[in-house]
């Protein structure tokens, strides 16, 4: 039987409203108090969006599998951090293995501030959902969970780090609490796990460039 950690959840001194999502022109937006804002993932992944759209069209079954894998893995991790009992027998074999492999890294999380929290920013004019805000190895962090078919190269996933930068900015705007670390936790189907950490501020310039590129592209398209 799997040994389950019991996570501490921080008493909230902030009030963050949930945001509804809307679809405009095939892109996801969030309905915020200052209007509909493009999603963090849409903007930071804008340059790769055509490639992935083509890939999904050419590989519909694999696309569905990967989407289902991600949803199941995220939900299982969220339930685990919420101190719910996890029944691995109720998961498909692949997702159960991905979770078990990532569990030692997830167990390094504690003092959880938020899970699947909707955030929006006036300075970036972006919104989105952060997987987790909590302490990773004792450092308050934006934490993201990923399942992957293969091992990732750092240079290929800079958009993950830029997303973390956007969430850190939005979090500080909404709560007044600064975050100086992100942790991207990846469980690969070959059994390997990866963790990428950094300071969100180091990717603020790249975030600005992504925002400018997104708006330039959408202006041309419209």
ROVOGU-853707 format. One record per residue (C-alpha): residue in three letters; residue number from 1; x, y, z. Coordinates in steps of 0.001 Angstrom, whole numbers, plus 500000, padded with zeros to 6 digits. Each point is the difference from the previous one (the first is absolute). Layout:
<node><r>ALA</r><k>NUM</k><c1>X</c1><c2>Y</c2><c3>Z</c3></node>
...
//
This chain:
<node><r>UNK</r><k>1</k><c1>500000</c1><c2>500000</c2><c3>500000</c3></node>
<node><r>UNK</r><k>2</k><c1>501291</c1><c2>503444</c2><c3>499059</c3></node>
<node><r>UNK</r><k>3</k><c1>501081</c1><c2>502202</c2><c3>502882</c3></node>
<node><r>UNK</r><k>4</k><c1>498248</c1><c2>503347</c2><c3>499752</c3></node>
<node><r>UNK</r><k>5</k><c1>501416</c1><c2>503260</c2><c3>501252</c3></node>
<node><r>UNK</r><k>6</k><c1>497675</c1><c2>502383</c2><c3>501799</c3></node>
<node><r>UNK</r><k>7</k><c1>500464</c1><c2>503493</c2><c3>498649</c3></node>
<node><r>UNK</r><k>8</k><c1>499638</c1><c2>503184</c2><c3>502028</c3></node>
<node><r>UNK</r><k>9</k><c1>497749</c1><c2>502641</c2><c3>498421</c3></node>
<node><r>UNK</r><k>10</k><c1>500626</c1><c2>503627</c2><c3>500919</c3></node>
<node><r>UNK</r><k>11</k><c1>497114</c1><c2>502013</c2><c3>501445</c3></node>
<node><r>UNK</r><k>12</k><c1>499043</c1><c2>502527</c2><c3>497350</c3></node>
<node><r>UNK</r><k>13</k><c1>500402</c1><c2>503692</c2><c3>500674</c3></node>
<node><r>UNK</r><k>14</k><c1>499016</c1><c2>500862</c2><c3>496429</c3></node>
<node><r>UNK</r><k>15</k><c1>496823</c1><c2>499714</c2><c3>497960</c3></node>
<node><r>UNK</r><k>16</k><c1>500360</c1><c2>498865</c2><c3>496393</c3></node>
<node><r>UNK</r><k>17</k><c1>496841</c1><c2>499652</c2><c3>497925</c3></node>
<node><r>UNK</r><k>18</k><c1>499729</c1><c2>497192</c2><c3>497489</c3></node>
<node><r>UNK</r><k>19</k><c1>499894</c1><c2>500984</c2><c3>496338</c3></node>
<node><r>UNK</r><k>20</k><c1>497781</c1><c2>498619</c2><c3>497260</c3></node>
<node><r>UNK</r><k>21</k><c1>501538</c1><c2>499081</c2><c3>496667</c3></node>
<node><r>UNK</r><k>22</k><c1>498631</c1><c2>501130</c2><c3>496651</c3></node>
<node><r>UNK</r><k>23</k><c1>500958</c1><c2>499018</c2><c3>496472</c3></node>
<node><r>UNK</r><k>24</k><c1>500654</c1><c2>502687</c2><c3>497442</c3></node>
<node><r>UNK</r><k>25</k><c1>501191</c1><c2>499111</c2><c3>496517</c3></node>
<node><r>UNK</r><k>26</k><c1>501229</c1><c2>496602</c2><c3>501130</c3></node>
<node><r>UNK</r><k>27</k><c1>502105</c1><c2>501459</c2><c3>502833</c3></node>
<node><r>UNK</r><k>28</k><c1>499362</c1><c2>499823</c2><c3>503736</c3></node>
<node><r>UNK</r><k>29</k><c1>499332</c1><c2>503179</c2><c3>501950</c3></node>
<node><r>UNK</r><k>30</k><c1>499158</c1><c2>500585</c2><c3>503644</c3></node>
<node><r>UNK</r><k>31</k><c1>497204</c1><c2>502306</c2><c3>501088</c3></node>
<node><r>UNK</r><k>32</k><c1>501686</c1><c2>502259</c2><c3>502560</c3></node>
<node><r>UNK</r><k>33</k><c1>498894</c1><c2>503147</c2><c3>501858</c3></node>
<node><r>UNK</r><k>34</k><c1>501818</c1><c2>502048</c2><c3>497349</c3></node>
<node><r>UNK</r><k>35</k><c1>498617</c1><c2>498135</c2><c3>496981</c3></node>
<node><r>UNK</r><k>36</k><c1>500777</c1><c2>496868</c2><c3>498019</c3></node>
<node><r>UNK</r><k>37</k><c1>503715</c1><c2>499259</c2><c3>500192</c3></node>
<node><r>UNK</r><k>38</k><c1>501920</c1><c2>497512</c2><c3>497833</c3></node>
<node><r>UNK</r><k>39</k><c1>501254</c1><c2>496945</c2><c3>501814</c3></node>
<node><r>UNK</r><k>40</k><c1>503600</c1><c2>499723</c2><c3>501107</c3></node>
<node><r>UNK</r><k>41</k><c1>500435</c1><c2>496695</c2><c3>498167</c3></node>
<node><r>UNK</r><k>42</k><c1>498561</c1><c2>501399</c2><c3>496758</c3></node>
<node><r>UNK</r><k>43</k><c1>502343</c1><c2>502992</c2><c3>499998</c3></node>
<node><r>UNK</r><k>44</k><c1>503170</c1><c2>498220</c2><c3>501123</c3></node>
<node><r>UNK</r><k>45</k><c1>499387</c1><c2>497137</c2><c3>497583</c3></node>
<node><r>UNK</r><k>46</k><c1>498960</c1><c2>502166</c2><c3>497071</c3></node>
<node><r>UNK</r><k>47</k><c1>503092</c1><c2>499308</c2><c3>497874</c3></node>
<node><r>UNK</r><k>48</k><c1>499547</c1><c2>496233</c2><c3>500380</c3></node>
<node><r>UNK</r><k>49</k><c1>496221</c1><c2>499998</c2><c3>499562</c3></node>
<node><r>UNK</r><k>50</k><c1>499992</c1><c2>499377</c2><c3>496236</c3></node>
<node><r>UNK</r><k>51</k><c1>502382</c1><c2>497084</c2><c3>500370</c3></node>
<node><r>UNK</r><k>52</k><c1>497895</c1><c2>498376</c2><c3>502721</c3></node>
<node><r>UNK</r><k>53</k><c1>496744</c1><c2>500653</c2><c3>498129</c3></node>
<node><r>UNK</r><k>54</k><c1>501452</c1><c2>498190</c2><c3>496986</c3></node>
<node><r>UNK</r><k>55</k><c1>501294</c1><c2>497184</c2><c3>502206</c3></node>
<node><r>UNK</r><k>56</k><c1>496601</c1><c2>499533</c2><c3>501671</c3></node>
<node><r>UNK</r><k>57</k><c1>498302</c1><c2>499851</c2><c3>496618</c3></node>
<node><r>UNK</r><k>58</k><c1>502468</c1><c2>497392</c2><c3>498748</c3></node>
<node><r>UNK</r><k>59</k><c1>499943</c1><c2>497973</c2><c3>503248</c3></node>
<node><r>UNK</r><k>60</k><c1>496442</c1><c2>500180</c2><c3>501367</c3></node>
<node><r>UNK</r><k>61</k><c1>500160</c1><c2>496827</c2><c3>502114</c3></node>
<node><r>UNK</r><k>62</k><c1>503356</c1><c2>500841</c2><c3>501555</c3></node>
<node><r>UNK</r><k>63</k><c1>498777</c1><c2>503535</c2><c3>500618</c3></node>
<node><r>UNK</r><k>64</k><c1>496993</c1><c2>498658</c2><c3>501910</c3></node>
<node><r>UNK</r><k>65</k><c1>502215</c1><c2>497632</c2><c3>501971</c3></node>
<node><r>UNK</r><k>66</k><c1>502424</c1><c2>502739</c2><c3>501006</c3></node>
<node><r>UNK</r><k>67</k><c1>497150</c1><c2>502320</c2><c3>501023</c3></node>
<node><r>UNK</r><k>68</k><c1>498366</c1><c2>497277</c2><c3>502089</c3></node>
<node><r>UNK</r><k>69</k><c1>503365</c1><c2>499106</c2><c3>501558</c3></node>
<node><r>UNK</r><k>70</k><c1>500607</c1><c2>503587</c2><c3>501028</c3></node>
<node><r>UNK</r><k>71</k><c1>496541</c1><c2>500461</c2><c3>501470</c3></node>
<node><r>UNK</r><k>72</k><c1>500176</c1><c2>496777</c2><c3>502022</c3></node>
<node><r>UNK</r><k>73</k><c1>503508</c1><c2>500692</c2><c3>501276</c3></node>
<node><r>UNK</r><k>74</k><c1>499121</c1><c2>503550</c2><c3>501041</c3></node>
<node><r>UNK</r><k>75</k><c1>496809</c1><c2>498911</c2><c3>501742</c3></node>
<node><r>UNK</r><k>76</k><c1>501797</c1><c2>497212</c2><c3>501875</c3></node>
<node><r>UNK</r><k>77</k><c1>502747</c1><c2>502353</c2><c3>501187</c3></node>
<node><r>UNK</r><k>78</k><c1>497436</c1><c2>502610</c2><c3>501030</c3></node>
<node><r>UNK</r><k>79</k><c1>498025</c1><c2>497395</c2><c3>501966</c3></node>
<node><r>UNK</r><k>80</k><c1>503202</c1><c2>498757</c2><c3>501632</c3></node>
<node><r>UNK</r><k>81</k><c1>501081</c1><c2>503490</c2><c3>501089</c3></node>
<node><r>UNK</r><k>82</k><c1>496458</c1><c2>500567</c2><c3>501301</c3></node>
<node><r>UNK</r><k>83</k><c1>500632</c1><c2>496997</c2><c3>502274</c3></node>
<node><r>UNK</r><k>84</k><c1>497469</c1><c2>497759</c2><c3>498288</c3></node>
<node><r>UNK</r><k>85</k><c1>500656</c1><c2>496259</c2><c3>499993</c3></node>
<node><r>UNK</r><k>86</k><c1>501406</c1><c2>498935</c2><c3>496641</c3></node>
<node><r>UNK</r><k>87</k><c1>498853</c1><c2>496674</c2><c3>498536</c3></node>
<node><r>UNK</r><k>88</k><c1>502607</c1><c2>499118</c2><c3>497400</c3></node>
<node><r>UNK</r><k>89</k><c1>497912</c1><c2>497009</c2><c3>498924</c3></node>
<node><r>UNK</r><k>90</k><c1>497433</c1><c2>502471</c2><c3>498701</c3></node>
<node><r>UNK</r><k>91</k><c1>502532</c1><c2>501559</c2><c3>497609</c3></node>
<node><r>UNK</r><k>92</k><c1>501178</c1><c2>498706</c2><c3>496637</c3></node>
<node><r>UNK</r><k>93</k><c1>503398</c1><c2>498307</c2><c3>500313</c3></node>
<node><r>UNK</r><k>94</k><c1>501886</c1><c2>502749</c2><c3>498163</c3></node>
<node><r>UNK</r><k>95</k><c1>498567</c1><c2>502837</c2><c3>502087</c3></node>
<node><r>UNK</r><k>96</k><c1>500563</c1><c2>498061</c2><c3>503228</c3></node>
<node><r>UNK</r><k>97</k><c1>503674</c1><c2>499530</c2><c3>499108</c3></node>
<node><r>UNK</r><k>98</k><c1>500382</c1><c2>503667</c2><c3>499062</c3></node>
<node><r>UNK</r><k>99</k><c1>498564</c1><c2>501024</c2><c3>503358</c3></node>
<node><r>UNK</r><k>100</k><c1>502103</c1><c2>497547</c2><c3>502019</c3></node>
<node><r>UNK</r><k>101</k><c1>503168</c1><c2>501096</c2><c3>498238</c3></node>
<node><r>UNK</r><k>102</k><c1>499245</c1><c2>503675</c2><c3>500680</c3></node>
<node><r>UNK</r><k>103</k><c1>498820</c1><c2>499456</c2><c3>503572</c3></node>
<node><r>UNK</r><k>104</k><c1>503457</c1><c2>500440</c2><c3>501649</c3></node>
<node><r>UNK</r><k>105</k><c1>500214</c1><c2>503464</c2><c3>498435</c3></node>
<node><r>UNK</r><k>106</k><c1>496402</c1><c2>500851</c2><c3>500908</c3></node>
<node><r>UNK</r><k>107</k><c1>500812</c1><c2>498966</c2><c3>503573</c3></node>
<node><r>UNK</r><k>108</k><c1>502534</c1><c2>502851</c2><c3>500107</c3></node>
<node><r>UNK</r><k>109</k><c1>497043</c1><c2>502412</c2><c3>499894</c3></node>
<node><r>UNK</r><k>110</k><c1>498455</c1><c2>501325</c2><c3>503208</c3></node>
<node><r>UNK</r><k>111</k><c1>498280</c1><c2>503069</c2><c3>501407</c3></node>
<node><r>UNK</r><k>112</k><c1>497654</c1><c2>500109</c2><c3>497041</c3></node>
<node><r>UNK</r><k>113</k><c1>498538</c1><c2>503429</c2><c3>499252</c3></node>
<node><r>UNK</r><k>114</k><c1>497779</c1><c2>499160</c2><c3>497016</c3></node>
<node><r>UNK</r><k>115</k><c1>499208</c1><c2>497253</c2><c3>497493</c3></node>
<node><r>UNK</r><k>116</k><c1>498643</c1><c2>500640</c2><c3>496496</c3></node>
<node><r>UNK</r><k>117</k><c1>499705</c1><c2>503666</c2><c3>500865</c3></node>
<node><r>UNK</r><k>118</k><c1>498674</c1><c2>502461</c2><c3>497418</c3></node>
<node><r>UNK</r><k>119</k><c1>502219</c1><c2>503064</c2><c3>499735</c3></node>
<node><r>UNK</r><k>120</k><c1>499888</c1><c2>503177</c2><c3>497934</c3></node>
<node><r>UNK</r><k>121</k><c1>502316</c1><c2>502943</c2><c3>499609</c3></node>
<node><r>UNK</r><k>122</k><c1>499493</c1><c2>503636</c2><c3>499126</c3></node>
<node><r>UNK</r><k>123</k><c1>503648</c1><c2>500465</c2><c3>499050</c3></node>
<node><r>UNK</r><k>124</k><c1>500182</c1><c2>497092</c2><c3>497541</c3></node>
<node><r>UNK</r><k>125</k><c1>496283</c1><c2>499950</c2><c3>499097</c3></node>
<node><r>UNK</r><k>126</k><c1>500079</c1><c2>496200</c2><c3>500185</c3></node>
<node><r>UNK</r><k>127</k><c1>498123</c1><c2>497425</c2><c3>502057</c3></node>
<node><r>UNK</r><k>128</k><c1>500257</c1><c2>496295</c2><c3>500666</c3></node>
<node><r>UNK</r><k>129</k><c1>500083</c1><c2>497181</c2><c3>502516</c3></node>
<node><r>UNK</r><k>130</k><c1>503104</c1><c2>499082</c2><c3>501964</c3></node>
<node><r>UNK</r><k>131</k><c1>500206</c1><c2>496330</c2><c3>500970</c3></node>
<node><r>UNK</r><k>132</k><c1>501352</c1><c2>500703</c2><c3>503468</c3></node>
<node><r>UNK</r><k>133</k><c1>501352</c1><c2>502800</c2><c3>502155</c3></node>
<node><r>UNK</r><k>134</k><c1>501889</c1><c2>498601</c2><c3>502942</c3></node>
<node><r>UNK</r><k>135</k><c1>503407</c1><c2>499304</c2><c3>501467</c3></node>
<node><r>UNK</r><k>136</k><c1>502261</c1><c2>497685</c2><c3>498009</c3></node>
<node><r>UNK</r><k>137</k><c1>503050</c1><c2>499011</c2><c3>502008</c3></node>
<node><r>UNK</r><k>138</k><c1>499110</c1><c2>502840</c2><c3>502364</c3></node>
<node><r>UNK</r><k>139</k><c1>499791</c1><c2>502701</c2><c3>497296</c3></node>
<node><r>UNK</r><k>140</k><c1>496668</c1><c2>501612</c2><c3>499129</c3></node>
<node><r>UNK</r><k>141</k><c1>499551</c1><c2>499068</c2><c3>496364</c3></node>
<node><r>UNK</r><k>142</k><c1>497771</c1><c2>499888</c2><c3>496974</c3></node>
<node><r>UNK</r><k>143</k><c1>499808</c1><c2>496231</c2><c3>499487</c3></node>
<node><r>UNK</r><k>144</k><c1>498945</c1><c2>498327</c2><c3>496768</c3></node>
<node><r>UNK</r><k>145</k><c1>499368</c1><c2>496297</c2><c3>499387</c3></node>
<node><r>UNK</r><k>146</k><c1>500605</c1><c2>498412</c2><c3>496610</c3></node>
<node><r>UNK</r><k>147</k><c1>499683</c1><c2>496569</c2><c3>498473</c3></node>
<node><r>UNK</r><k>148</k><c1>502199</c1><c2>499379</c2><c3>496968</c3></node>
<node><r>UNK</r><k>149</k><c1>500472</c1><c2>497359</c2><c3>497357</c3></node>
<node><r>UNK</r><k>150</k><c1>503749</c1><c2>500648</c2><c3>500009</c3></node>
<node><r>UNK</r><k>151</k><c1>502674</c1><c2>501819</c2><c3>501971</c3></node>
<node><r>UNK</r><k>152</k><c1>499961</c1><c2>503772</c2><c3>499492</c3></node>
<node><r>UNK</r><k>153</k><c1>502954</c1><c2>502188</c2><c3>499080</c3></node>
<node><r>UNK</r><k>154</k><c1>500165</c1><c2>503292</c2><c3>501890</c3></node>
<node><r>UNK</r><k>155</k><c1>500336</c1><c2>502004</c2><c3>496799</c3></node>
<node><r>UNK</r><k>156</k><c1>496764</c1><c2>498526</c2><c3>498652</c3></node>
<node><r>UNK</r><k>157</k><c1>497804</c1><c2>500929</c2><c3>502959</c3></node>
<node><r>UNK</r><k>158</k><c1>500827</c1><c2>503634</c2><c3>500660</c3></node>
<node><r>UNK</r><k>159</k><c1>496275</c1><c2>500724</c2><c3>499585</c3></node>
<node><r>UNK</r><k>160</k><c1>499438</c1><c2>498101</c2><c3>503292</c3></node>
<node><r>UNK</r><k>161</k><c1>502369</c1><c2>502383</c2><c3>501771</c3></node>
<node><r>UNK</r><k>162</k><c1>498386</c1><c2>503026</c2><c3>498370</c3></node>
<node><r>UNK</r><k>163</k><c1>496586</c1><c2>498758</c2><c3>501181</c3></node>
<node><r>UNK</r><k>164</k><c1>501368</c1><c2>499764</c2><c3>503535</c3></node>
<node><r>UNK</r><k>165</k><c1>501208</c1><c2>503588</c2><c3>499726</c3></node>
<node><r>UNK</r><k>166</k><c1>496509</c1><c2>501139</c2><c3>498966</c3></node>
<node><r>UNK</r><k>167</k><c1>498394</c1><c2>498130</c2><c3>502907</c3></node>
<node><r>UNK</r><k>168</k><c1>502506</c1><c2>501402</c2><c3>502506</c3></node>
<node><r>UNK</r><k>169</k><c1>499242</c1><c2>503551</c2><c3>498840</c3></node>
<node><r>UNK</r><k>170</k><c1>496247</c1><c2>499426</c2><c3>500189</c3></node>
<node><r>UNK</r><k>171</k><c1>500286</c1><c2>498315</c2><c3>503411</c3></node>
<node><r>UNK</r><k>172</k><c1>501868</c1><c2>502946</c2><c3>501489</c3></node>
<node><r>UNK</r><k>173</k><c1>497446</c1><c2>502429</c2><c3>498550</c3></node>
<node><r>UNK</r><k>174</k><c1>497085</c1><c2>498045</c2><c3>501459</c3></node>
<node><r>UNK</r><k>175</k><c1>501514</c1><c2>499218</c2><c3>503417</c3></node>
<node><r>UNK</r><k>176</k><c1>502962</c1><c2>502315</c2><c3>500591</c3></node>
<node><r>UNK</r><k>177</k><c1>502191</c1><c2>496933</c2><c3>500593</c3></node>
<node><r>UNK</r><k>178</k><c1>503168</c1><c2>499787</c2><c3>497867</c3></node>
<node><r>UNK</r><k>179</k><c1>501181</c1><c2>496716</c2><c3>498488</c3></node>
<node><r>UNK</r><k>180</k><c1>503639</c1><c2>499508</c2><c3>499053</c3></node>
<node><r>UNK</r><k>181</k><c1>499990</c1><c2>496371</c2><c3>498862</c3></node>
<node><r>UNK</r><k>182</k><c1>498245</c1><c2>497690</c2><c3>497593</c3></node>
<node><r>UNK</r><k>183</k><c1>500148</c1><c2>496210</c2><c3>499841</c3></node>
<node><r>UNK</r><k>184</k><c1>498923</c1><c2>498095</c2><c3>496888</c3></node>
<node><r>UNK</r><k>185</k><c1>499554</c1><c2>496323</c2><c3>500906</c3></node>
<node><r>UNK</r><k>186</k><c1>499872</c1><c2>497585</c2><c3>497059</c3></node>
<node><r>UNK</r><k>187</k><c1>499235</c1><c2>496281</c2><c3>500002</c3></node>
<node><r>UNK</r><k>188</k><c1>501091</c1><c2>498241</c2><c3>496795</c3></node>
<node><r>UNK</r><k>189</k><c1>498580</c1><c2>496781</c2><c3>498605</c3></node>
<node><r>UNK</r><k>190</k><c1>503471</c1><c2>498396</c2><c3>499956</c3></node>
<node><r>UNK</r><k>191</k><c1>500032</c1><c2>500221</c2><c3>503814</c3></node>
<node><r>UNK</r><k>192</k><c1>502243</c1><c2>503043</c2><c3>500304</c3></node>
<node><r>UNK</r><k>193</k><c1>498989</c1><c2>503109</c2><c3>501929</c3></node>
<node><r>UNK</r><k>194</k><c1>501272</c1><c2>503529</c2><c3>499523</c3></node>
<node><r>UNK</r><k>195</k><c1>499886</c1><c2>503146</c2><c3>502078</c3></node>
<node><r>UNK</r><k>196</k><c1>500814</c1><c2>503441</c2><c3>498655</c3></node>
<node><r>UNK</r><k>197</k><c1>500320</c1><c2>502887</c2><c3>502457</c3></node>
<node><r>UNK</r><k>198</k><c1>500723</c1><c2>503684</c2><c3>499507</c3></node>
<node><r>UNK</r><k>199</k><c1>499083</c1><c2>503548</c2><c3>500936</c3></node>
<node><r>UNK</r><k>200</k><c1>496899</c1><c2>501275</c2><c3>498165</c3></node>
<node><r>UNK</r><k>201</k><c1>501512</c1><c2>503483</c2><c3>499692</c3></node>
<node><r>UNK</r><k>202</k><c1>502704</c1><c2>498582</c2><c3>497720</c3></node>
<node><r>UNK</r><k>203</k><c1>497310</c1><c2>499319</c2><c3>497384</c3></node>
<node><r>UNK</r><k>204</k><c1>498136</c1><c2>503306</c2><c3>500274</c3></node>
<node><r>UNK</r><k>205</k><c1>501682</c1><c2>501357</c2><c3>496847</c3></node>
<node><r>UNK</r><k>206</k><c1>499105</c1><c2>496845</c2><c3>498065</c3></node>
<node><r>UNK</r><k>207</k><c1>496433</c1><c2>500331</c2><c3>501280</c3></node>
<node><r>UNK</r><k>208</k><c1>499803</c1><c2>503564</c2><c3>498691</c3></node>
<node><r>UNK</r><k>209</k><c1>501327</c1><c2>498841</c2><c3>496634</c3></node>
<node><r>UNK</r><k>210</k><c1>497420</c1><c2>497193</c2><c3>499882</c3></node>
<node><r>UNK</r><k>211</k><c1>497182</c1><c2>502457</c2><c3>500781</c3></node>
<node><r>UNK</r><k>212</k><c1>501196</c1><c2>502395</c2><c3>497303</c3></node>
<node><r>UNK</r><k>213</k><c1>500345</c1><c2>497169</c2><c3>497486</c3></node>
<node><r>UNK</r><k>214</k><c1>496531</c1><c2>498708</c2><c3>500774</c3></node>
<node><r>UNK</r><k>215</k><c1>498348</c1><c2>503377</c2><c3>499534</c3></node>
<node><r>UNK</r><k>216</k><c1>501964</c1><c2>500677</c2><c3>496812</c3></node>
<node><r>UNK</r><k>217</k><c1>498913</c1><c2>496639</c2><c3>498565</c3></node>
<node><r>UNK</r><k>218</k><c1>496349</c1><c2>500368</c2><c3>500944</c3></node>
<node><r>UNK</r><k>219</k><c1>499913</c1><c2>503541</c2><c3>498598</c3></node>
<node><r>UNK</r><k>220</k><c1>501304</c1><c2>498686</c2><c3>496656</c3></node>
<node><r>UNK</r><k>221</k><c1>497481</c1><c2>497161</c2><c3>500007</c3></node>
<node><r>UNK</r><k>222</k><c1>497084</c1><c2>502304</c2><c3>500740</c3></node>
//
